[in-house]
Amino acid sequence: MKIYNRKSPTEMGKLAGDHAAEAILEAIKENGEANIILATGTSQFETIETILTYKEIDWSKVTMFHLDEYLDLPITHPASFRKYLKERFLDKVGQLKAYHLIDGEKDPIEETSRLNELISKSPIDVAMVGIGENGHLAFNDPPADFDIETPYLVVDLDVACRQQQFGEGWFPTLEDVPTKAISMSIQQIMKSKKIICSVPDERKAKAVKACLENEVSPEYPASILQNHPDCGVYLDEAAASLLDASVTVN
């Protein structure tokens, strides 16, 4: 795992997006196609914007998978991750080979079965993820299940996770934040050939320190990224502010 520290979220996202775009181009060059995972939320704004500047990417050779989504939240809701990806990526990128959004309004068992079948046939080249304020990876809140190999799961969202969503302004009250979601599993994320983890903002500093300095533990779900052979963690100055000097930063 490599840690990259940049002064601002814009500089951080630019570097993360550059590295993600380069990996997508390399996958297309080697395999004739690329399979990617996209996360959502404020941590991904600059990363996604940077990827979209790469006009040399042939998006008709790219298949996109969706990282997580709330249950029973309509696509018209401001907090819908489907809405986020449609407006910030799909409407701008042109024709993809395929894309697979998580429909949290459908029966969750049928929806996870559909997604599990699709992703099992598609080795992931690049996964773009973030780290939650509680250290979660996707919607795998602590203590996370590091062993389950099912690609997509129905999960319960803990109070800290829901508080973050409210605090970011996606919902008018904490009570409005859903208590369940469909999330990609830890094992499925870790199967990705390359992981780009973007983490801006001072409110993530405690989680960054816990996940990067502690031993790998389900209590710090994103700490599992320490075990990945090709993972970059991209921080802004605020998110990196609590890291010990002994942590290697690029």
N, C-alpha and C positions, 0 to 999 in steps of 0.2 A: 504494500500500500504506500502510495506517495501522497504527501500533503502539500498543497499549493496555497500560499497565503498572498492575497492581493489587497490593496488599500481599500477599495470600494466594491460594492456589489456589482457595479458595472464592469470593472476590471476583472473581477472574479468570474462573472458570467461569460465574458468574452473569451477568457482562457478555456473555461470548461466547454463552451460551445465550439471553439476551434478544435479542441481535442476530440470531441464527439463527432464533428463533421469529418475530420481526418479518418477516424475509425470507420465511419459509414462508407466513405470513399474507398478505403482499403478493402472492406468486406465485398463491395460491389466488384472491385478489380479482381479479387481472388475467387469469388464464388458466383459472380454474375447477379447477385442480389444481396440484400441486407435485411436482417430482422432486428427491430429496435423496440425498446420499452421506453415510454414517456411517462414521467411523473407530472404533477401539477402543483399548484400553490405558488406563493410569492417567491420561493427559493428558485423557481425555474424560469422566471420572467426573462432574464438576460441571456440565459443559456439557450433557450428556444429561439429568441430573437437573433442570436448570433448564427445558429445553424441555418436559419432561413436566408441568410446572406450568401450562402454558398451555392451559387447558381450552377456550379459544375456537378452537383449531386443530381443524378437521374432518379427522381422520386418514383418513377414508374417501376423501379426495381426494388422498392423499399416496402416492407410490411411492418406496420406499427401495432404494438400491443399496449394496452392501457394498464397502469399499475394498480389503481384502486378506485373504488367508488362507493358512495353511501347507498344504503338500502332505502327504498321508498322515497327518493328525492327526485322530483321531476327535472327533466333536462332544461326547463325554463327557469329553474331556481338559480340565483346568482352564485350559489356555492357548488352547483353541479360540476363535477370534473369533466363530464362529457361536454358540457357547454364551454368550459375553459379550453379544452383541446380543439373543439370545433372552431372557436373564434380565434384562438391564438396560434393554431397550427394547421388544422385541416383546411380551413377556408383560404389559407395563404400559400400552402405548399404545392397546390396543383394535384394532379392525378397520382395517387399511390398505387402500388401493386395491390395492396389490401390494407385495411385497418380494422381493428377489432376493439371497439369500445365496450366497456362493462355497462350493461343495462340493469341498474339496481331496482328498476320498477318491475322487472319480470320475476318469476319464481326463482329464488336464489339457488335452489338445487339444480334446476334445469340450466340456469345461466352459467353456473360454475362448471357444470358438465360440458356445456358447449365450448367454453373457453379452454378448459383443460384438454379437450380433444384437439383444438386448433394449435395450441402452443406446444403440445407434445410432438408435433410434426415440424416445428420451426425453431431450430437452435438459435439462441439470441446472440447477436454480435455485439450490441451496445445497449446497456441499460442506463438510463438517466434517472437518478433517484435523489432524495434528500434525507435529512435527519430531523426528526421531530423534537420538540422541546422536552419530551419525556424519553428521548433516545430511540423512538420507534423508527423502523425501517418499513416503508409502505405503511400499512395500518396494522403492523405486527407490534402491538404495545407490550411493554414488559409485564410479566416474564414471557418472552417470546418463545414459540416452539421452533427450535433449531432443527428438529429431526423430521417433521412431517414433510413428505415429498409431493403431496398433492399440489399442483401448480397454483390453483386459486381456491381460497377458503372464505367462508363466512366468519367474521370475527366480531367480537364485542369491543367497543371503543371505551377506554377508561376516561375518567374525569379529566385528567391532565391533557389527554389528546383532544377531548371535546372543548376544553378551555382554550386551547391554542386556536382552534378553528373560530371560536367566538372572538378571541382577542385579535385575530387578523381581520375581523370585520365582515366575515362571510355570512354571519347569522345575527339577527337582532338581539337574541338572548341565548344564554347557555342551554336553556330548556329546548330551544329550537334545533339544536345540533343533534343529528341522529345518533342513536346508540349502537347501531350495527352497520357493517360495511362488508363489501367483497374486496378482499385484498390478495395480491400475489404473495405467495409464501416466501419465507426466507430462503429455503432450498432452491426454489425456482429462480429467485434473483441471483443467487450465488452461482448458478449455472451459466450466467452470461459470460461471454468471452472477455468483455471489458465493461467496467462499471465507472460511470461518471457521477460523483456525489457532490452536489452543490449545496453549500450551507452558509447563507449570509445572515447577519443580524446578531446583535449582542444578546438577545433573548435565547439564542441557541448556544451561547458560549459554555454554559454548564454541561449541556448534553454533549457537546463536542469534546470537552475535556474528559468526561466520563467514558465516552465511547472510544476515544483514541489513546487514553493513558491507562485505563484499567485492563485487566485481563478479559479475554472474551467471555461473555456471560449473557444468559437470557435476560438478566436484569438490565442490561444495556444492549438492546437488540442490534443497533448499528455497529456495535463492537465486532460483530462477525465479519465485517469488511476487512478487518486486519488479516484474515485468513485467505482473502482472495488474491490470486496471482497477478491480476492486472486491474487495480482499483486506484483511481485518483480521487482524493477528497479536496474540494475547492472551497476555500474559506475567504471571507473578507476580514479586514483587520479586527472588527468588533467580535466576530464569531471565534476568532483565534486568540482573543485577548487573555484567556485564562490558561492557555497551554503552557506547560512547563518548558523551560529552555532546552531540556534534553530531547524533546520531540523534534525529529528532523522535519524541517519545512523547506520547500523549494520556492 
